[in-house]
Amino acid sequence: MKADGGKPGGKPPPPESGPPRAPGAAWRSPLRGPWLTAVFGLVLLAGITVLFVTGLLSYAAYNPDLAAVNDQTPDKGLLGLYLFPWPTSPYWLYRITQGVHVTLGVVLVPVLLAKLWSVIPKLFEWPPVRSPAHGVERLSLLLLVGGAGFEFVTGILNVQLHYIFPGSFYTLHFYGAWVFISAFVVHVVFRLPRALHAVRRLRRNPPAGTQEAAGLVSPRPAPPTISRRGALGMVGLGSLALFAVTVGQSVGGWFRQTALLAPHGQDPGSGPNGFQINKTAASVGIRPSDIGPAWRLTVRGAGRQVDLTYGQLLALPQSESSLPIACVEGWSTPDQHWSGVRLTELAALVGLGTDTPRALVESVQRGGSFGSVVLRDNQTRDARSLLAVRVNGAVLSPDHGYPARVIVPGAPGVHTTKWVTRLTFGEPA
């Protein structure tokens, strides 16, 4: 019998000491190579670009430059120059952009993991730093891989309503995105030509000694158990499965039953009020006395104040709007039929004209960061913006904000404040 690396009948050679002579020597999968890595990389290039753009739009919709009650992100500086007044039309805009952002982020997880698997031999290059330039490249990879992990993990935890990270999710995700995208752009600039070359011209199994294959193709590959196309198919099926069990939360309605990975347990049941919520009245400390007969709505502005009972609010002219609720976690509802008093009508009670200014909306909710919100003037002036008292023909349930909640076209769900007790028009930023 021939011993590995020796003569027939001879003794095997002594084991080699020290690090492997090639980065891929300890990683023997025959699938690794520049072609497979390039394919995963190009998919991520397209997907992460869409994620970054929709993430910026989500942050703009959150209106972080209005007031401290809307935002806890300090010193945005140049990073905040792109912010703009989020439009109220089309009313479904945020529902689409945030649904794409969250769903695509989940779908890309198998691709990201496969890409990291395909380049893992590079993490064990020897020597670890060959030159100052190589050291800088290795540091950029640390920011790239660490940033990708941080953004995907915090985003998925937010979708699941698990706020286990310290500080504001918006702040962490915002700054983390800029760190990651900076490293991502540097990586793309240096690697994109090589990736395109690998996809267009290289064979799928180039010799291990070529420059393109260095560090990826094992010099001693193990016998293959699946083809590269099979590996791509497995990753694609994984992404397709995640899409199937995630997208239903963005579509809403009956399709939410297919969203197996969406957070459950917040659905208030069937009937006119039977659509998704994030937090129940009890979970945020709303007591029956807070929304009982003693409840009052205070409207302030232009130096005047009006206090309304629930009955007086119902006696005001009632208007109707058909609008969805779309939240930063990616879930949304189909259009719900709301009725209540237009915000412009409430502003008129304190002497304000058609040029309704921005408004501070305050809730009886105690604690947390969502007991108040500032709405822009384009939001308060929209005829579809209501202080709603009914939904789908029924009185609001306590979990949906009884006795009154704000509903605004195109706004994130966090701006549709529930259990409203005070409106102050002209509130400065």
C-alpha positions in Angstrom: 0.0 0.0 0.0 1.3 3.4 -0.9 1.5 5.9 2.0 0.5 9.4 1.3 3.5 11.4 0.0 5.9 8.5 0.5 7.2 5.4 -1.4 5.4 2.1 -1.5 5.9 0.4 1.8 7.7 3.3 3.3 6.9 5.4 6.3 4.7 8.5 5.9 6.6 11.8 6.0 6.6 13.7 9.3 3.8 16.2 9.7 4.5 19.7 8.7 4.9 22.3 11.3 3.8 26.0 11.3 1.0 27.6 9.4 -0.1 26.1 6.1 1.9 27.1 3.1 -1.2 28.4 1.3 -4.3 30.0 2.8 -6.6 27.4 1.4 -4.6 24.4 2.5 -6.6 23.9 5.7 -9.9 24.5 3.9 -10.5 21.7 1.5 -13.9 22.3 0.0 -13.7 22.0 -3.8 -16.5 24.5 -4.2 -14.5 27.6 -3.1 -13.1 29.7 -5.9 -13.2 33.1 -7.5 -16.3 32.3 -9.6 -18.5 31.3 -6.7 -17.2 34.2 -4.5 -17.8 36.7 -7.3 -21.4 35.5 -7.9 -22.3 35.9 -4.2 -20.5 39.2 -4.1 -22.4 40.7 -7.1 -25.7 39.6 -5.6 -24.8 41.3 -2.4 -23.7 44.4 -4.3 -27.1 44.8 -5.8 -29.0 43.9 -2.7 -27.0 46.0 -0.2 -27.3 49.0 -2.5 -31.1 48.7 -2.3 -30.9 48.1 1.4 -28.8 51.3 2.0 -31.1 53.5 -0.2 -34.3 52.2 1.4 -32.7 52.6 4.9 -31.9 56.2 4.2 -35.5 56.8 3.1 -36.8 55.1 6.2 -34.6 57.4 8.3 -35.8 60.5 6.4 -39.4 59.4 6.9 -38.8 59.2 10.6 -38.2 63.0 10.5 -35.1 63.0 12.6 -34.4 66.7 12.1 -37.7 67.9 13.6 -37.2 67.7 17.4 -35.7 65.6 20.1 -38.9 63.7 20.6 -38.5 62.3 17.1 -34.8 61.6 17.2 -32.1 60.7 19.7 -29.3 60.7 17.1 -26.7 63.3 18.1 -24.5 65.4 15.8 -25.5 64.0 12.5 -23.5 66.7 10.8 -22.8 65.9 7.1 -24.6 62.6 7.5 -27.9 64.5 7.9 -27.6 66.6 4.7 -29.7 64.3 2.7 -32.8 64.6 5.0 -35.9 66.1 3.4 -39.5 66.6 4.2 -41.1 63.2 3.8 -44.1 63.5 1.4 -47.7 62.4 2.3 -48.3 61.3 -1.3 -48.4 58.6 -2.4 -49.8 57.5 0.9 -48.4 54.0 0.5 -44.8 55.1 -0.1 -43.4 54.2 3.3 -45.2 50.9 3.3 -43.4 49.9 0.1 -39.9 51.3 0.9 -39.8 49.8 4.5 -41.4 46.5 3.4 -38.6 46.2 0.7 -35.9 47.1 3.2 -36.9 44.6 5.9 -37.9 41.7 3.6 -34.7 42.1 1.4 -32.6 42.2 4.5 -33.9 38.9 5.7 -33.7 37.3 2.2 -30.0 38.3 1.9 -29.0 36.5 5.1 -28.2 33.1 3.3 -26.2 35.0 0.6 -24.2 36.9 3.2 -23.4 33.7 5.1 -22.4 31.9 1.9 -20.2 34.8 0.8 -18.4 34.8 4.2 -18.0 31.0 4.0 -16.5 31.3 0.5 -13.8 33.7 1.6 -13.0 32.3 5.1 -9.5 31.0 4.0 -8.6 34.7 3.4 -9.0 35.2 7.2 -6.0 32.8 7.7 -3.6 34.3 5.3 0.0 33.9 6.3 1.8 36.1 7.1 -1.3 38.0 8.3 0.2 41.3 7.2 2.6 41.5 4.3 2.9 45.2 3.9 1.3 48.5 5.2 -1.1 48.5 2.3 -2.1 44.9 3.0 -2.6 45.8 6.6 -4.9 48.6 5.7 -6.9 46.3 3.4 -7.2 43.7 6.3 -8.5 46.5 8.6 -11.1 47.5 6.0 -12.2 43.9 5.8 -12.7 43.9 9.6 -15.0 46.9 9.3 -16.8 45.3 6.3 -17.5 42.0 7.9 -18.1 43.4 11.4 -20.4 46.2 10.0 -22.4 43.7 7.9 -22.9 41.4 11.0 -23.9 44.4 13.2 -26.4 45.8 10.7 -28.0 42.5 9.9 -28.2 41.4 13.5 -29.6 44.6 14.9 -32.0 44.9 12.0 -33.4 41.3 12.5 -33.6 41.8 16.3 -35.6 45.0 15.6 -38.0 43.1 13.3 -38.6 40.7 16.2 -39.2 43.5 18.6 -36.1 42.4 20.7 -34.4 45.6 21.8 -31.6 44.0 23.7 -28.9 46.3 22.5 -28.0 49.4 24.6 -29.2 52.8 23.4 -31.6 53.7 20.6 -32.0 51.3 17.7 -32.2 54.3 15.3 -28.9 55.8 16.5 -27.0 52.5 16.5 -28.4 51.4 13.1 -27.8 54.8 11.6 -24.1 55.1 12.5 -23.5 51.4 11.9 -24.9 51.8 8.4 -22.5 54.6 7.5 -19.5 52.7 8.9 -20.5 49.6 7.0 -21.2 51.3 3.7 -17.9 53.2 3.8 -16.0 49.9 4.1 -18.4 48.4 1.5 -17.6 51.1 -1.1 -13.9 50.7 -0.6 -14.2 47.0 -1.0 -16.3 47.3 -4.2 -13.8 49.8 -5.7 -10.9 47.4 -5.3 -12.7 44.1 -5.9 -15.5 44.8 -8.5 -13.2 44.5 -11.6 -11.8 41.2 -10.4 -15.3 39.9 -9.6 -16.6 40.8 -13.1 -13.5 39.1 -14.6 -14.1 36.0 -12.6 -17.7 35.7 -13.7 -17.2 36.5 -17.3 -13.9 34.9 -18.3 -12.6 32.5 -15.7 -13.4 28.8 -15.7 -15.4 27.8 -12.6 -12.4 25.7 -11.4 -9.2 27.6 -12.2 -5.8 26.2 -11.3 -4.9 26.8 -7.7 -1.8 28.6 -8.7 -3.5 31.5 -10.6 -3.6 34.9 -9.1 -7.4 35.0 -9.1 -7.6 31.7 -7.2 -4.9 32.5 -4.6 -6.3 32.0 -1.2 -9.6 30.6 -2.3 -9.0 27.4 -4.2 -7.6 24.6 -2.0 -4.3 23.1 -3.3 -5.6 19.7 -1.9 -9.4 19.8 -2.5 -11.6 17.1 -1.0 -13.8 15.0 -3.3 -16.8 17.1 -4.3 -20.2 16.2 -2.9 -22.2 18.9 -4.7 -21.6 21.1 -7.7 -21.2 24.9 -7.6 -24.5 25.3 -9.3 -26.0 23.0 -6.7 -24.5 25.2 -3.9 -26.0 28.3 -5.6 -29.3 26.6 -5.8 -29.3 25.7 -2.1 -28.5 29.3 -1.2 -31.2 30.5 -3.5 -33.8 28.1 -2.1 -32.8 29.3 1.4 -33.4 32.9 0.4 -36.7 32.0 -1.3 -37.9 30.2 1.8 -37.1 33.2 4.0 -39.0 35.4 1.5 -42.0 33.1 1.7 -42.1 33.3 5.6 -41.4 37.0 5.8 -43.1 39.0 3.1 -46.6 38.3 4.4 -46.0 40.8 7.3 -45.5 43.6 4.7 -48.5 42.6 2.6 -50.7 42.3 5.6 -54.3 40.9 5.9 -54.7 37.2 5.3 -51.1 36.9 4.1 -49.8 37.7 7.6 -50.5 34.1 8.5 -47.7 33.1 6.2 -45.2 35.4 8.0 -43.8 32.7 10.3 -40.8 34.7 11.3 -42.8 37.9 12.1 -43.4 38.7 15.7 -46.7 37.2 16.9 -49.0 37.7 19.8 -49.8 41.3 19.2 -52.9 40.6 17.0 -56.0 41.9 18.9 -58.3 39.4 17.2 -61.0 39.6 14.6 -63.6 42.3 13.8 -63.1 46.0 12.8 -60.2 46.4 15.2 -58.7 43.1 14.3 -55.5 44.2 12.6 -51.8 44.3 13.7 -50.4 46.3 16.6 -47.0 46.5 18.2 -48.0 47.2 21.8 -51.2 46.8 23.7 -52.6 49.4 26.1 -51.7 47.3 29.1 -48.1 46.7 27.9 -47.4 50.5 28.0 -49.2 51.2 31.3 -52.4 52.7 30.0 -54.9 52.5 32.9 -58.7 52.6 32.4 -58.8 56.0 34.2 -56.4 57.4 31.6 -58.9 56.9 28.8 -62.2 56.9 30.8 -64.8 59.7 31.3 -62.2 62.0 32.7 -60.2 62.0 29.5 -59.8 65.4 27.8 -58.2 66.5 24.6 -56.2 69.8 24.9 -55.6 71.8 21.7 -53.1 74.6 21.9 -51.8 77.1 19.4 -51.5 80.8 18.6 -51.6 81.6 22.3 -55.0 79.9 22.8 -56.2 76.6 24.3 -59.3 74.6 23.9 -60.2 71.5 26.1 -62.6 69.0 24.6 -64.4 66.1 26.1 -64.9 62.9 24.2 -68.5 63.8 23.4 -67.4 67.3 22.2 -64.8 65.7 19.9 -67.4 63.5 18.4 -69.7 66.5 17.8 -67.1 68.2 15.6 -67.3 67.6 11.8 -66.1 64.1 11.0 -64.0 63.2 8.0 -62.8 59.9 6.6 -59.6 58.5 5.2 -58.5 55.0 4.0 -54.9 54.6 5.0 -52.6 51.7 6.1 -50.3 51.5 9.1 -46.7 50.7 8.2 -44.0 50.3 10.9 -40.2 50.4 10.9 -40.2 46.6 11.8 -41.4 46.0 8.2 -45.0 45.0 9.0 -48.0 46.9 7.6 -51.7 46.6 7.3 -54.0 46.9 4.3 -55.9 50.2 4.0 -58.1 50.7 7.1 -61.1 53.0 6.9 -60.6 55.7 9.5 -63.0 58.5 10.6 -62.4 61.4 12.9 -61.6 65.1 12.9 -59.1 66.6 10.5 -56.0 68.1 12.1 -56.7 71.3 10.2 -60.1 71.5 11.8 -58.6 71.2 15.2 -56.0 73.9 14.4 -58.9 76.1 13.4 -60.3 75.8 16.9 -57.4 77.9 18.2 -57.6 80.4 15.4 -55.1 79.0 13.0 -55.9 79.3 9.3 -55.2 76.9 6.4 -51.5 77.2 6.8 -51.5 74.8 9.6 -48.0 74.6 11.3 -46.2 71.6 12.6 -47.7 70.0 15.7 -46.5 68.3 18.8 -48.7 65.3 19.5 -48.7 64.0 23.1 -50.1 60.7 24.5 -51.1 59.5 27.9 -48.6 56.8 27.4 -46.0 56.8 30.2 -42.3 56.2 29.7 -40.6 55.1 26.6 -39.7 57.3 23.6 -43.0 57.1 21.7 -45.3 59.0 24.0 -45.0 62.1 21.8 -44.1 63.0 18.2 -43.8 66.1 16.1 -45.6 66.2 12.8 -44.4 68.4 9.9 -46.6 71.1 8.5 -47.2 69.1 5.2 -48.5 66.3 7.4 -50.8 68.5 9.5 -52.2 70.2 6.4 -53.0 67.1 4.5 -56.8 66.6 4.3 -56.4 62.9 5.0 -54.6 63.5 8.4 -57.0 62.8 11.2 -57.4 62.6 14.9 -59.3 59.3 14.4 -62.0 58.1 16.8 -63.3 55.2 14.7 -61.9 52.5 12.4 -63.7 50.3 9.9 -67.0 51.6 11.3 -66.3 50.8 14.9 -65.0 52.8 17.9 -61.3 52.4 18.4 -60.4 49.6 20.8 -58.0 50.5 23.7 -55.2 48.7 22.0 -55.7 50.8 18.8 -55.6 54.1 20.7 -59.1 54.8 22.2 -60.3 57.4 22.6 -58.3 59.1 19.8 -55.2 58.4 17.7 -53.4 60.3 14.9 -53.4 58.8 11.4 -51.3 60.4 8.8 -50.7 59.4 5.1 -47.3 58.1 4.3 -46.0 58.3 7.8 -44.2 55.5 9.7 -46.4 53.8 12.3 -44.4 55.4 15.1 -46.0 58.8 14.0 -49.5 57.5 14.3 -49.6 58.2 18.1 -52.2 56.4 20.1 -54.1 57.6 23.2 -53.7 61.3 22.2 -54.4 63.8 25.0 -52.7 67.0 23.7 -52.1 68.7 20.4 -49.8 71.8 20.3 -49.7 73.6 16.9 -46.7 75.7 16.1 -44.4 73.7 18.4 -40.8 74.8 17.7 -38.3 72.2 16.7 
